[in-house]
Amino acid sequence: MNEVARKYAEHNVASIFLYTNEAHPAERFPHLTSMEQKFEHAAALRDDLGVTRPILLDALDGACHRAYGSMPNMTWIFNRAGHAIYKSDWTDANSVDNALGYTIDVAKRRRARETLAPFNVQRIDYRDADRMAFFNGLKRNGRQAVDDFIAAFGPPPDGFDSDSDDDAD
């Protein structure tokens, strides 16, 4: 998403990362109990994932997250009037890039005085389902996150090493 944000910055598109909560709390990144802890977790996420966009913190009770759908990895695009023009229940850079490209094209067409009428679209997009990367992300939080996920959804992909602790302390 950093690259998408850079690509559209010249079009005055602002991009933020809203840090809501730990989707899979565990030993290294436990359930949030204070804003100070939330700030530390967000800073670690920024550093671990290389997030270059501004990171805003949701309230400790997750008020913003609940107001906008409560999914763990949503993306919203709002126009300058504050109206939602894109909503996705999963963040996928290709889908967001497509939506922003379309939005920029519409703005150009409007400036050229083309008569346009809005309509709603619903479609299914597809994202990379790299299970190894997902399980490595769980491992970042701690062994408990891996164990909880396996208990709920089944075994990790072949070759996943849940015992290695390369990232620990």
C-alpha positions as CSV (number, residue, x, y, z in Angstrom):
1,M,0.0,0.0,0.0
2,N,3.0,2.3,0.4
3,E,3.6,2.3,-3.3
4,V,-0.1,3.0,-4.1
5,A,0.0,5.9,-1.7
6,R,3.1,7.3,-3.4
7,K,1.6,6.8,-6.8
8,Y,-1.5,8.9,-6.1
9,A,0.1,11.5,-3.8
10,E,0.6,13.8,-6.9
11,H,-3.1,13.7,-7.3
12,N,-3.7,15.1,-3.8
13,V,-4.8,11.7,-2.5
14,A,-4.0,11.3,1.2
15,S,-3.6,7.8,2.6
16,I,-3.5,6.8,6.2
17,F,-3.2,3.5,8.1
18,L,-5.8,3.3,11.0
19,Y,-4.4,1.0,13.7
20,T,-7.4,-0.6,15.4
21,N,-6.3,-3.6,17.5
22,E,-4.4,-6.8,17.4
23,A,-6.3,-9.3,15.3
24,H,-4.3,-12.2,16.8
25,P,-3.0,-11.2,20.2
26,A,-0.3,-13.3,21.8
27,E,2.8,-13.1,23.9
28,R,4.7,-10.4,22.0
29,F,1.7,-8.3,21.1
30,P,-1.0,-9.0,23.6
31,H,-4.6,-7.7,23.8
32,L,-4.5,-3.9,24.1
33,T,-5.2,-2.4,27.5
34,S,-3.8,1.2,27.2
35,M,-3.2,3.8,24.6
36,E,0.5,3.8,25.4
37,Q,0.6,0.1,24.6
38,K,-1.4,0.7,21.4
39,F,1.1,3.3,20.4
40,E,4.0,0.9,21.0
41,H,2.3,-1.9,19.0
42,A,1.6,0.5,16.1
43,A,5.2,1.7,16.1
44,A,6.4,-1.9,16.0
45,L,4.0,-2.7,13.1
46,R,5.2,0.4,11.3
47,D,8.8,-0.7,11.7
48,D,8.2,-4.5,11.0
49,L,6.1,-3.9,7.9
50,G,7.8,-0.7,6.7
51,V,4.6,1.3,6.7
52,T,5.5,4.8,5.4
53,R,1.9,6.3,5.5
54,P,0.8,8.2,8.6
55,I,-0.6,5.8,11.2
56,L,-3.6,7.0,13.2
57,L,-4.7,5.2,16.4
58,D,-8.3,4.2,16.9
59,A,-9.7,4.8,20.4
60,L,-8.9,1.9,22.8
61,D,-12.5,0.7,22.6
62,G,-12.3,0.5,18.8
63,A,-15.1,3.1,18.1
64,C,-13.8,4.0,14.6
65,H,-13.3,0.3,13.7
66,R,-16.8,-0.6,14.7
67,A,-18.3,2.4,12.9
68,Y,-16.7,1.4,9.7
69,G,-17.4,-2.3,9.6
70,S,-15.2,-4.1,12.2
71,M,-13.4,-6.2,9.6
72,P,-9.7,-6.8,10.4
73,N,-8.2,-5.3,7.2
74,M,-10.7,-3.0,5.5
75,T,-10.0,-0.1,3.1
76,W,-12.2,2.9,2.5
77,I,-11.8,5.7,0.0
78,F,-13.6,9.0,0.7
79,N,-14.0,11.9,-1.7
80,R,-13.4,15.5,-0.7
81,A,-17.0,15.8,0.5
82,G,-16.5,13.0,2.9
83,H,-18.6,10.5,1.0
84,A,-17.5,6.9,0.8
85,I,-16.7,6.0,-2.8
86,Y,-15.0,2.7,-2.2
87,K,-15.3,0.1,0.5
88,S,-13.5,-3.2,0.7
89,D,-13.6,-5.7,3.5
90,W,-9.9,-6.6,2.8
91,T,-7.0,-4.4,1.8
92,D,-5.5,-5.4,-1.5
93,A,-3.2,-3.0,-3.3
94,N,-4.3,-3.9,-6.8
95,S,-8.0,-3.3,-5.9
96,V,-7.2,0.0,-4.3
97,D,-5.0,1.0,-7.2
98,N,-7.8,0.2,-9.6
99,A,-10.3,2.2,-7.6
100,L,-8.1,5.2,-7.3
101,G,-7.1,5.1,-11.0
102,Y,-10.8,5.1,-11.9
103,T,-11.5,8.0,-9.5
104,I,-8.8,10.1,-10.9
105,D,-10.1,9.4,-14.5
106,V,-13.6,10.4,-13.4
107,A,-12.2,13.7,-12.1
108,K,-10.4,14.4,-15.4
109,R,-13.6,13.6,-17.3
110,R,-15.5,16.1,-15.1
111,R,-12.9,18.8,-15.6
112,A,-13.4,18.2,-19.3
113,R,-17.1,18.9,-18.8
114,E,-18.2,15.4,-19.6
115,T,-21.7,14.7,-18.2
116,L,-21.5,11.9,-15.7
117,A,-24.0,10.2,-13.5
118,P,-23.0,8.0,-10.5
119,F,-24.1,4.4,-10.0
120,N,-23.2,1.7,-7.5
121,V,-21.1,-1.4,-8.4
122,Q,-20.6,-4.6,-6.5
123,R,-17.8,-6.9,-7.6
124,I,-15.7,-9.7,-6.2
125,D,-11.9,-8.9,-6.2
126,Y,-9.2,-11.4,-5.4
127,R,-6.2,-11.1,-3.2
128,D,-3.0,-13.1,-2.7
129,A,-3.7,-15.9,-0.2
130,D,-0.1,-16.6,0.8
131,R,-0.7,-18.8,3.8
132,M,3.0,-19.0,4.7
133,A,3.2,-15.2,4.9
134,F,0.0,-15.2,7.0
135,F,1.3,-17.8,9.4
136,N,4.6,-15.9,9.7
137,G,2.6,-12.8,10.6
138,L,0.9,-14.8,13.3
139,K,4.2,-16.0,14.6
140,R,5.3,-12.3,14.8
141,N,2.7,-11.9,17.6
142,G,3.7,-15.1,19.4
143,R,3.2,-18.8,19.6
144,Q,-0.2,-18.4,21.2
145,A,-1.5,-16.6,18.0
146,V,-0.3,-19.6,15.9
147,D,-1.8,-22.2,18.2
148,D,-5.1,-20.3,18.5
149,F,-5.4,-20.1,14.7
150,I,-4.5,-23.7,14.2
151,A,-7.1,-24.8,16.8
152,A,-9.8,-22.8,15.0
153,F,-8.9,-23.2,11.3
154,G,-6.6,-26.2,10.9
155,P,-3.0,-26.9,10.2
156,P,-0.5,-24.4,8.8
157,P,1.0,-24.8,5.3
158,D,3.6,-27.5,4.7
159,G,7.1,-26.2,5.6
160,F,5.9,-23.7,8.3
161,D,8.2,-23.7,11.2
162,S,6.3,-22.6,14.2
163,D,9.2,-23.4,16.6
164,S,11.8,-21.1,15.1
165,D,12.0,-17.8,16.9
166,D,14.1,-15.7,14.6
167,D,12.2,-12.5,15.4
168,A,12.0,-13.0,19.2
169,D,13.3,-10.4,21.5
